[in-house]
Amino acid sequence: MHIIFIFKGYQDYLYFVIKQAKKFNPRAVIHLIGDETNRQFSSLAHFHHLQDYFTQAAEFEKHYKHININPYKFALFTFQRWFVLKDFIFSNNIKESLYLDSDVMIYCDVQEEYRKLKEFDFTISKWSLNSDHSSTHCLFLNNTEMLDKFCNFLMQFYKQKNIIVTTKHKNKLHFCEMTALELFCRNNRYQTVNIAEITDRSVYDHSINGSAQTDSTHFKMSRGIKKIEFINGLPYGTVIESGEKIRFKILHFQGKAKKYLKKFYSE
């Protein structure tokens, strides 16, 4: 099983994220596709230079149009990493993989999870069925063809002279890679599963910043993030509606919550 991180720049929390993945998955092959600023983490993961897989990502930039509330370079790279991931997986003939965002702490055996999810082409995370975006901060990938088709979709979408976007965030037009993925999923017949749904009293955290896990499930909060308690070294949250304790297989420290990453690293 291959666990893949793609990251530009240096952040010390990346050490804890990779170490955590390694702790729960000692037999997995962990890859960091990065740059010179984070090469120092090569003692924890197999390091691959970003530029070795950046040809199509660079081509995409020529066509990219910025319709996003985030800074240009940040938003661009969220799209480009799909091209990097595709080139890396195809170049190395990887069949079983899990892509994780660099702000995800994992608390499960991913090989076991992969077996449970093998009937699906890939995983998504949605807090609402009506959401206009799908997150892949924890992407189990069983069908690599999806990567090729999604990258083609992105390239063709941005090659259009006149792009019509209606999605908004904070009352501003906003089209991000998660919106693009949702659009792609609606227009293609891939078998996906929403890992934000609770199954067997466990779940993959959609975002630690929000109480809402799905439309019908909300977790207790504390100091602006989900209230987490560790039981036998594993994180649990309490569902408001039922009072039931649910185990988290991952915690997603999105945005400002990244400051809590070190605190949730378990020795």
N, C-alpha and C positions, 0 to 999 in steps of 0.2 A: 504494500500500500504506500502511495506517495502523498505526502502533505506538502502543499506548495504555498509559499508566501511571495508576494511581489511588492517591493518597497523602494522608494527613492528617498535619499536623505538619511539623516541619523536621528534616532530617538532612543533614549535608553530603555524605554518600556519594551522595545522589540526583544531585548534579552529575555525578559520574563515571559513574553508570549511564546517564543520558541522553546524555552526551557520547560514551560508548562506542557506544550504539545509533546515534547520528548519524554516527559515524566509519565504521561498516560499512554504513550505509544512508543515504547522502547524499540520495537521491531520495525517501525515504519521508517521509510526513507524521507527525511525532511529536507526540502529545498528552499533556499532563499535566492530569489532572482533580484539582485540589487545593484548598487553602484559602489564606488570606492569608499564612500563615507560609512557604509555599513558592512564592508568586507570583513571587519574584525569579528563578526558573528559566525564566521566560517568554521570556528571550532565547535559550534553547536549544530550547524546545518551544512549541507552541500551548497556551496556558493556558486552562483552562475551570474556572469555580468549581464546586466540589462541590455547593453548595446548589442550583444550577440543575437538578440531576438527582437530587435527594434526596427527592422527594415519596413515592415508593413505599418507599424505604429507611426513611423516618421511620415510615410506616405499619407496616412489618414489625416495628419495635422494640416496638410495642404488644403484639405477640403472642409475641415471642421469650422463650424459657425457657432459662435458662443451665445447660447440662449440659456443662461444659467445664472443663478444668483451668487454662486461661489466664484472665487478668483479664477481667471482664465487657465492658468497652468494646472491648478488643482483639478478643475473640471475636465480639462483635456486628458489628463493622465488617467482619470477613472475610466475613460473610453479606451485609451491606448493599452491599458493593461490587459484587455481582452485579446488584442492582437499578440501581445507578448505571451500570454498564457497559451494561446493557440499554437504559436510557433514553437514554444518550448515543449508542449505535449506531443506534437507531431514529430518534431526533430528527435525526440528521445523515445518515441514509440511507447508512450505511457498509456496503459489501459485502465488502471484503477487509481483514481486520484480524488483528493479533497483539496480544494482551494479555500484558503482562509484569509480574510482581511487581517491586516496587522493589528487590529484592535480587538481581536477575538481570543478569549482564553478558553481552552478546551479541557473538559473533565470527563472524557469517555474514551473507550477503545474504538477508534475509527474503522478498523477492519471489521469489527462486529457490526457496527452501524451500517457500513457499506453493504454487508450481506442482507441486512433488513430492507435496504432501499434499492436493491439491485433491479427490481422490476421497473423502476422509473428511469427515464433518460437523464434527468438532472433535478436537483432540488432548488426550491425557491423559498423565500420567507415573506409572508404578507400578514400584516396585522388586521387587515379587513379585506373581505372578498371584493369590495367595491373600490379598493385602492387602485390608483392609476400607476403604481410602480411595484416592482418585485425586486427584493434584495437578494444578493448572492454573497453575503458576507461569510456564509458557510455553504459552499457549493460542492456537493457530492456529484461527480460527473461520471456517468455510465455510458454516455453516447458522445464520443468526441466529434462526430459529424456536426453536432449542435454548434460547436465553437466555430467551425468553418462557415456555417450558414449565418450565424449571428454576426460575425465579422463582415461578411459580404453585405448583410443587411445594413449595418452601420455605415459602411463605405458608400453604398448606394443612396442611403437616406441623406447623407451630408453632401453628396454630389449634386443634389437637386438645386436648381437656381433659386427657387422660391420655396422655402420651408415654412409650412403652416403649423404653428404650435399653439395649443389652447390650454395646456396644463400650466398651473400657477402654483407658486409657493410664496406665502406672505404677500399676496396680491401682486406679485410680479411674474411675468412669463418665465417658466422654468422647465427645461427639458434636460434631464440627467440620464446617466446610463441605466438607472433602475427603471425610468419611464420607458426608455428604448427597449429594455428587456421585456417589460409587460406588453408593449405593443407587438414585439416579436412573438411572444408566447400566444397572443390572441390570434395571430395570423399564421401560425404553424401548429401542426398536430403532434407535438411532443408530449410524452407522458411525464408530467411533473407532479411533485408532491409538496405541499406547504408544510415545512418543518416547524412552523410557528404553532401548529396545532398540537395539543397535548395528546400523547399516545402512551399507554401503559404507565401513567402517572409520572411521565418525564417529558421534557420539551427542550427545544433549542431556543434560546432567548432571542427575541426579535431585536430588542434594544433595551438595555438596562435603564435608559433614561425615562421610559414610559411605563405606566401602570398597565395599559392595554396590551395584552399579548395577542388577542384576537377580538373580534366583535363582542364575543360573549364571555371572555375571560380576562380578568383584571387582577393584578398582583398588588399586595400591600407595598407601600413605598416608605422610604426613610431617607431624609436629607436629599431629596431630589432624584433618587434612584430606587430601583426595586430593593425591598428589604430582603437581604440574603442571610441565611444562617447555614453554617457548615455542620453536617452530620456525618460522622465517619469520613471526614475529608472531602465530602461532596457538597456542592451548593444546592440549597433548597429555597423556594419561595412559597408564600401562602396565598392561595386564591381567595379573593374577597368574597366572591359569590358562594363558595362552598366551604371555605375554611380549610380545604385540603392542602397538604404540603406536597409540592411538586418538585421533583429533581430537575435541575438544569444541566444539560449535557454540554452546553457552552454558555458563556456570558459575553455579550456584545457591548463593549465600552465605546459606544459611538460618540463622536464629537467631543464635547467638554468632559465627558465621563472618562476619557483616557487617563486623567490624573489619578484615577482609582486603581489602575491596572496592577501596580506593584503590590497594593494592599491585598489583592485577591489571588496573588501567586501563592500556591500551596507547596511548601517544602516536602 
